Amino acid sequence: MTRGRPPGLSVRLKLALSYAGFLMVAGGLLLAVVWVFLLRYVPDGQFWIPGPHVPNRSDLQRAFAPRALQALAFLLVFGLVGGWILAGRMLAPLTRITNATRRAATGSLSHRIQMEGRRDEFRELADAFDTMLAQLEAHVEEQKRFAANASHELRTPLAITQTLLEVARNDPNRDTGELVRILHAVNTRAIDLTEALLLLSRADQRAFTRERVDLSLLAEEAAETLLPLAEKHGVTLETSGDVTPTTGSPALLLQMITNLVHNAIVHNLPADGTVTVRTESQADASVLWVENTGRRLRPELVPTLTEPFQRGTRRVRTDDEHAGVGLGLAIVNSIVRAHDGTLTLTARPTGGLVVRTRFPRPTTSVQQVTRSAASSTVRAELPPPRPRRRHR
């Protein structure tokens, strides 16, 4: 893009020329003041006064003009040299930022400017650039890990399918019913993984339309949907809370809550486990809590649960019917970030996990109807808090 631009003067030279020009103009104005307000009042001609010779206007002009030109020449040289030095010192931080930008353009994201000194415009720019590089480096590393894990997970069902097809080809008399069942399961898992990857990409790109939603209603819908899974695992599913309005995509937020409740059910105690889904309305936020019993987790491992294809201390397995594809909390994290929310994971001392999602409330809690002469406000009546519902 920049190769086609014609060459031009450097900023340093422009500043030096500006300093020199300013000094020349200031010096010229000063000399003009001397000429206008002093020399013009000196009479011209010869003065017949006894004693030494008294200079007239012509004499002063002949003496003043060369000295004025010398002063202007000195100001020009002084302005160019001094401006060049001052501009170089002022633009030195910008040179460091430019060099860091060029290094980042070549793929070196680990470099930092780390400009010292007191805060000014250049140092604020350098600090902002360092922060951007750190975030970009972390994002690139996360994408690399995700691409590697995704390629591995997608390669596994393809390899299984190829193996089954080779077995069927080498043994024509083999019962194909079992092979078809396994192929169907493997293909279903591959489809689920692909859909999860597409959903994750959609959440990261924020390609959705925002509208007003109630997290408590979505939580009840997710609980009703996953109630058979909870009964199968012997888990008690409880829902309660207040009306929690926010803005976002109802489909993505429902998927987020479904993923949280699904993980809480699957990663629970072998028997007599519990999952609690609770919504809370705060002054400036709508909060959703999902808490479940389960095995104990080390605190340092909890932040890794939001990484793709991770489950606690190990990668996901592919032999669990309800284990999912290993993107549940990764999708949750992306959806929360896409809705300008925060996701907090906390290990329970007795085992299990507490997940808190916090979303900003709508900018206004009323619907405003504007008319030509005046505006009236219609307040939406909120229903009372929903009682606790216990599913077993």
Secondary structure per residue as TSV (DSSP state, phi and psi in degrees):
chain	resnum	aa	ss	phi	psi
A	1	M	-	360.0	-38.4
A	2	T	-	-90.5	-8.8
A	3	R	T	-69.3	-28.3
A	4	G	T	-82.9	-4.4
A	5	R	S	-76.2	137.8
A	6	P	-	-70.0	149.5
A	7	P	-	-68.2	149.4
A	8	G	-	-141.0	179.5
A	9	L	-	-70.3	145.8
A	10	S	-	-73.3	157.4
A	11	V	H	-64.0	-34.9
A	12	R	H	-63.4	-43.9
A	13	L	H	-67.3	-38.2
A	14	K	H	-62.6	-41.7
A	15	L	H	-66.3	-40.5
A	16	A	H	-62.3	-43.9
A	17	L	H	-63.9	-35.3
A	18	S	H	-66.7	-44.2
A	19	Y	H	-61.2	-46.2
A	20	A	H	-63.7	-42.1
A	21	G	H	-62.7	-39.2
A	22	F	H	-63.6	-42.8
A	23	L	H	-65.1	-39.6
A	24	M	H	-62.8	-43.7
A	25	V	H	-65.2	-43.1
A	26	A	H	-64.1	-43.2
A	27	G	H	-64.8	-41.2
A	28	G	H	-62.4	-40.2
A	29	L	H	-64.2	-40.3
A	30	L	H	-64.0	-43.4
A	31	L	H	-65.4	-35.5
A	32	A	H	-65.2	-38.0
A	33	V	H	-62.7	-44.0
A	34	V	H	-61.0	-42.3
A	35	W	H	-65.1	-46.1
A	36	V	H	-73.8	-43.2
A	37	F	H	-98.2	-5.5
A	38	L	T	-121.3	-58.9
A	39	L	G	-68.2	-31.4
A	40	R	G	-66.3	-22.0
A	41	Y	G	-91.8	-1.8
A	42	V	S	-86.2	123.9
A	43	P	-	-69.2	151.9
A	44	D	-	-99.1	160.3
A	45	G	S	105.7	-176.7
A	46	Q	-	-91.1	141.0
A	47	F	-	-106.4	119.3
A	48	W	-	-90.3	77.3
A	49	I	-	-121.4	128.6
A	50	P	S	-60.6	143.1
A	51	G	S	113.1	-158.8
A	52	P	S	-63.0	162.0
A	53	H	-	-71.1	129.9
A	54	V	-	-98.8	120.5
A	55	P	-	-68.9	143.3
A	56	N	-	-101.5	-168.8
A	57	R	H	-63.3	-41.2
A	58	S	H	-62.9	-40.8
A	59	D	H	-62.9	-43.9
A	60	L	H	-65.7	-36.7
A	61	Q	H	-65.9	-41.6
A	62	R	H	-66.4	-31.2
A	63	A	H	-83.1	-29.7
A	64	F	H	-82.4	-38.4
A	65	A	H	-60.8	-49.2
A	66	P	H	-61.9	-39.7
A	67	R	H	-66.8	-34.9
A	68	A	H	-66.4	-41.8
A	69	L	H	-65.3	-38.5
A	70	Q	H	-64.6	-40.1
A	71	A	H	-64.3	-41.5
A	72	L	H	-66.4	-38.7
A	73	A	H	-63.9	-41.7
A	74	F	H	-63.3	-42.3
A	75	L	H	-63.1	-36.5
A	76	L	H	-64.9	-48.1
A	77	V	H	-66.2	-43.7
A	78	F	H	-63.6	-39.5
A	79	G	H	-66.9	-40.2
A	80	L	H	-67.1	-48.1
A	81	V	H	-67.8	-49.2
A	82	G	H	-64.7	-40.0
A	83	G	H	-65.0	-38.6
A	84	W	H	-62.7	-42.4
A	85	I	H	-69.1	-46.0
A	86	L	H	-64.8	-41.3
A	87	A	H	-64.6	-37.4
A	88	G	H	-63.5	-41.6
A	89	R	H	-67.4	-38.1
A	90	M	H	-70.9	-35.3
A	91	L	H	-90.8	0.3
A	92	A	H	-59.3	-43.8
A	93	P	H	-61.3	-35.8
A	94	L	H	-66.5	-32.8
A	95	T	H	-64.7	-41.4
A	96	R	H	-63.5	-40.6
A	97	I	H	-65.7	-39.9
A	98	T	H	-63.9	-43.2
A	99	N	H	-63.0	-40.5
A	100	A	H	-65.4	-37.0
A	101	T	H	-64.8	-41.0
A	102	R	H	-66.0	-38.4
A	103	R	H	-65.8	-38.9
A	104	A	H	-66.2	-33.5
A	105	A	H	-66.8	-25.3
A	106	T	T	-85.9	-0.4
A	107	G	T	105.9	-1.8
A	108	S	-	-88.2	91.3
A	109	L	-	-92.2	-5.9
A	110	S	S	-83.0	-11.5
A	111	H	-	-75.3	141.1
A	112	R	-	-128.5	146.8
A	113	I	-	-74.6	-49.4
A	114	Q	-	50.8	57.0
A	115	M	-	-75.3	129.6
A	116	E	-	-89.1	174.1
A	117	G	S	103.9	175.3
A	118	R	S	-74.0	162.7
A	119	R	-	-72.7	129.8
A	120	D	-	-148.2	-169.6
A	121	E	H	-63.1	-42.4
A	122	F	H	-67.6	-39.8
A	123	R	H	-71.6	-33.2
A	124	E	H	-64.8	-39.7
A	125	L	H	-64.9	-41.6
A	126	A	H	-65.4	-42.2
A	127	D	H	-64.8	-41.0
A	128	A	H	-64.7	-36.9
A	129	F	H	-68.0	-40.1
A	130	D	H	-62.6	-41.4
A	131	T	H	-63.2	-41.7
A	132	M	H	-63.3	-41.7
A	133	L	H	-63.3	-41.0
A	134	A	H	-63.5	-44.9
A	135	Q	H	-65.9	-40.0
A	136	L	H	-65.9	-40.2
A	137	E	H	-64.2	-43.3
A	138	A	H	-63.7	-39.7
A	139	H	H	-66.0	-41.9
A	140	V	H	-64.5	-43.2
A	141	E	H	-63.6	-38.8
A	142	E	H	-64.8	-39.9
A	143	Q	H	-66.6	-36.7
A	144	K	H	-64.2	-45.5
A	145	R	H	-63.0	-41.1
A	146	F	H	-64.5	-43.2
A	147	A	H	-63.3	-41.4
A	148	A	H	-64.7	-45.3
A	149	N	H	-67.3	-40.3
A	150	A	H	-65.0	-41.7
A	151	S	H	-63.4	-36.9
A	152	H	H	-66.9	-43.8
A	153	E	H	-68.3	-35.6
A	154	L	H	-74.8	-28.9
A	155	R	H	-72.5	-30.2
A	156	T	H	-61.7	-53.0
A	157	P	H	-64.0	-32.8
A	158	L	H	-66.1	-39.6
A	159	A	H	-66.4	-39.9
A	160	I	H	-63.7	-42.9
A	161	T	H	-61.9	-44.2
A	162	Q	H	-61.5	-41.4
A	163	T	H	-63.2	-43.9
A	164	L	H	-64.8	-39.3
A	165	L	H	-66.3	-36.9
A	166	E	H	-67.0	-37.1
A	167	V	H	-64.1	-42.9
A	168	A	H	-65.4	-36.1
A	169	R	H	-72.2	-38.3
A	170	N	H	-77.9	-21.2
A	171	D	-	-129.4	81.8
A	172	P	T	-63.2	-25.1
A	173	N	T	-84.4	-1.5
A	174	R	S	-71.1	145.9
A	175	D	-	-64.2	118.7
A	176	T	H	-82.9	-9.9
A	177	G	H	-62.4	-45.5
A	178	E	H	-65.7	-39.2
A	179	L	H	-64.5	-41.3
A	180	V	H	-63.4	-40.2
A	181	R	H	-62.6	-44.3
A	182	I	H	-67.2	-42.0
A	183	L	H	-61.5	-38.5
A	184	H	H	-63.9	-43.0
A	185	A	H	-65.1	-43.7
A	186	V	H	-64.8	-42.3
A	187	N	H	-65.5	-38.7
A	188	T	H	-62.5	-41.4
A	189	R	H	-66.4	-39.3
A	190	A	H	-63.9	-40.0
A	191	I	H	-64.6	-43.6
A	192	D	H	-60.8	-41.0
A	193	L	H	-64.9	-42.8
A	194	T	H	-64.0	-43.4
A	195	E	H	-63.7	-37.2
A	196	A	H	-65.6	-39.6
A	197	L	H	-64.5	-41.2
A	198	L	H	-64.5	-40.4
A	199	L	H	-64.7	-40.1
A	200	L	H	-63.3	-41.6
A	201	S	H	-65.8	-39.4
A	202	R	H	-63.8	-40.6
A	203	A	H	-67.3	-40.2
A	204	D	H	-64.7	-34.7
A	205	Q	H	-84.9	-6.4
A	206	R	T	55.8	39.6
A	207	A	-	-88.4	68.8
A	208	F	S	-152.4	161.6
A	209	T	-	-98.3	131.9
A	210	R	-	-84.7	138.0
A	211	E	E	-149.4	166.8
A	212	R	E	-75.3	130.2
A	213	V	E	-135.8	161.4
A	214	D	E	-116.2	115.8
A	215	L	H	-64.7	-30.5
A	216	S	H	-66.4	-38.3
A	217	L	H	-67.9	-39.9
A	218	L	H	-65.3	-36.5
A	219	A	H	-64.3	-41.4
A	220	E	H	-65.5	-39.1
A	221	E	H	-64.9	-42.8
A	222	A	H	-64.9	-39.2
A	223	A	H	-65.3	-41.1
A	224	E	H	-63.9	-37.9
A	225	T	H	-67.8	-39.3
A	226	L	H	-94.2	6.5
A	227	L	H	-60.8	-41.6
A	228	P	H	-60.9	-37.7
A	229	L	H	-66.0	-39.0
A	230	A	H	-65.2	-41.1
A	231	E	H	-64.1	-37.5
A	232	K	H	-64.7	-35.6
A	233	H	T	-90.9	2.7
A	234	G	T	66.9	36.3
A	235	V	E	-110.0	135.1
A	236	T	E	-86.9	123.3
A	237	L	E	-108.9	120.7
A	238	E	E	-119.8	137.7
A	239	T	E	-130.6	140.6
A	240	S	E	-163.7	171.4
A	241	G	E	135.2	-176.5
A	242	D	-	-98.1	171.2
A	243	V	-	-67.9	125.8
A	244	T	-	-126.8	86.9
A	245	P	E	-77.5	147.2
A	246	T	E	-156.8	-179.1
A	247	T	E	-121.5	141.4
A	248	G	E	163.2	-162.0
A	249	S	-	-90.9	118.0
A	250	P	H	-59.7	-38.0
A	251	A	H	-65.7	-44.6
A	252	L	H	-68.8	-40.6
A	253	L	H	-66.7	-37.6
A	254	L	H	-64.3	-40.5
A	255	Q	H	-62.9	-39.1
A	256	M	H	-61.1	-49.0
A	257	I	H	-66.6	-38.5
A	258	T	H	-61.9	-42.5
A	259	N	H	-62.4	-42.1
A	260	L	H	-64.4	-45.9
A	261	V	H	-68.6	-38.5
A	262	H	H	-61.9	-46.2
A	263	N	H	-62.7	-39.3
A	264	A	H	-65.6	-32.9
A	265	I	H	-75.3	-47.0
A	266	V	H	-69.2	-43.0
A	267	H	S	-95.2	69.9
A	268	N	S	-133.8	-172.4
A	269	L	-	-70.1	154.0
A	270	P	S	-59.5	-29.1
A	271	A	S	-153.0	152.1
A	272	D	S	57.7	38.8
A	273	G	E	-86.3	165.2
A	274	T	E	-133.9	148.4
A	275	V	E	-133.2	125.1
A	276	T	E	-115.6	123.5
A	277	V	E	-113.6	121.6
A	278	R	E	-137.4	138.7
A	279	T	E	-113.4	146.4
A	280	E	E	-139.4	131.4
A	281	S	E	-101.2	118.1
A	282	Q	-	-107.9	176.9
A	283	A	S	-63.3	-39.2
A	284	D	S	-123.4	10.3
A	285	A	E	-155.1	158.3
A	286	S	E	-114.2	125.5
A	287	V	E	-117.3	137.8
A	288	L	E	-120.8	127.4
A	289	W	E	-112.6	134.2
A	290	V	E	-129.5	115.6
A	291	E	E	-125.0	137.4
A	292	N	E	-141.5	153.5
A	293	T	-	-81.1	169.1
A	294	G	-	158.8	-167.3
A	295	R	S	-74.4	158.8
A	296	R	-	-73.4	141.6
A	297	L	-	-117.7	137.6
A	298	R	-	-71.7	137.7
A	299	P	G	-57.7	-34.8
A	300	E	G	-71.7	-15.1
A	301	L	G	-91.1	-15.3
A	302	V	G	-61.6	-43.6
A	303	P	G	-62.0	-22.9
A	304	T	G	-77.2	-9.5
A	305	L	G	-67.6	-22.4
A	306	T	G	-85.5	-3.5
A	307	E	S	-77.7	146.0
A	308	P	T	-61.5	141.7
A	309	F	T	61.6	30.4
A	310	Q	E	-118.8	144.0
A	311	R	E	-144.7	98.0
A	312	G	T	66.4	-118.6
A	313	T	T	-97.0	4.4
A	314	R	E	-146.2	166.6
A	315	R	E	-73.9	165.0
A	316	V	-	-68.4	152.6
A	317	R	-	-99.5	157.6
A	318	T	S	-107.6	7.0
A	319	D	S	-105.5	5.1
A	320	D	-	-97.3	126.7
A	321	E	T	-63.7	-36.9
A	322	H	T	-111.3	19.4
A	323	A	S	-75.6	-16.6
A	324	G	-	80.5	-163.8
A	325	V	-	-110.4	7.2
A	326	G	S	84.0	15.1
A	327	L	-	-118.7	10.3
A	328	G	H	-57.8	-60.2
A	329	L	H	-72.9	-26.6
A	330	A	H	-64.4	-41.8
A	331	I	H	-66.1	-41.1
A	332	V	H	-58.7	-46.3
A	333	N	H	-61.7	-42.2
A	334	S	H	-66.7	-40.5
A	335	I	H	-65.2	-41.3
A	336	V	H	-63.3	-45.0
A	337	R	H	-65.0	-37.6
A	338	A	H	-65.1	-24.0
A	339	H	T	-100.5	17.8
A	340	D	T	59.8	34.0
A	341	G	-	-106.6	-176.1
A	342	T	E	-128.2	144.4
A	343	L	E	-119.5	127.4
A	344	T	E	-127.3	126.6
A	345	L	E	-112.4	131.5
A	346	T	E	-135.9	129.3
A	347	A	E	-76.9	133.4
A	348	R	-	-77.8	138.9
A	349	P	T	-59.6	-33.2
A	350	T	T	-90.0	0.0
A	351	G	S	114.2	143.6
A	352	G	S	104.0	-165.6
A	353	L	E	-144.4	147.1
A	354	V	E	-118.2	121.6
A	355	V	E	-113.8	126.8
A	356	R	E	-121.8	125.3
A	357	T	E	-113.8	133.7
A	358	R	E	-125.7	122.8
A	359	F	E	-121.4	146.2
A	360	P	E	-67.8	144.2
A	361	R	-	-73.7	160.9
A	362	P	-	-56.7	150.1
A	363	T	S	-60.4	-31.8
A	364	T	-	-132.9	143.0
A	365	S	S	-96.4	13.0
A	366	V	E	-132.3	162.7
A	367	Q	E	-103.0	123.8
A	368	Q	E	-101.9	125.8
A	369	V	E	-112.7	114.3
A	370	T	E	-100.4	129.8
A	371	R	-	-113.7	175.2
A	372	S	S	-67.8	-40.0
A	373	A	S	-92.2	-34.8
A	374	A	-	-152.9	172.8
A	375	S	E	-123.9	139.4
A	376	S	E	-120.4	153.0
A	377	T	E	-116.0	128.4
A	378	V	E	-111.1	118.5
A	379	R	E	-93.3	132.0
A	380	A	-	-81.5	124.3
A	381	E	-	-73.8	126.2
A	382	L	-	-93.1	134.6
A	383	P	-	-70.2	161.2
A	384	P	-	-66.9	162.7
A	385	P	-	-56.1	141.2
A	386	R	E	-76.5	141.0
A	387	P	E	-71.9	163.8
A	388	R	E	-68.7	133.6
A	389	R	E	-115.0	130.3
A	390	R	E	-116.6	121.4
A	391	H	E	-112.3	135.4
A	392	R	-	-137.8	360.0
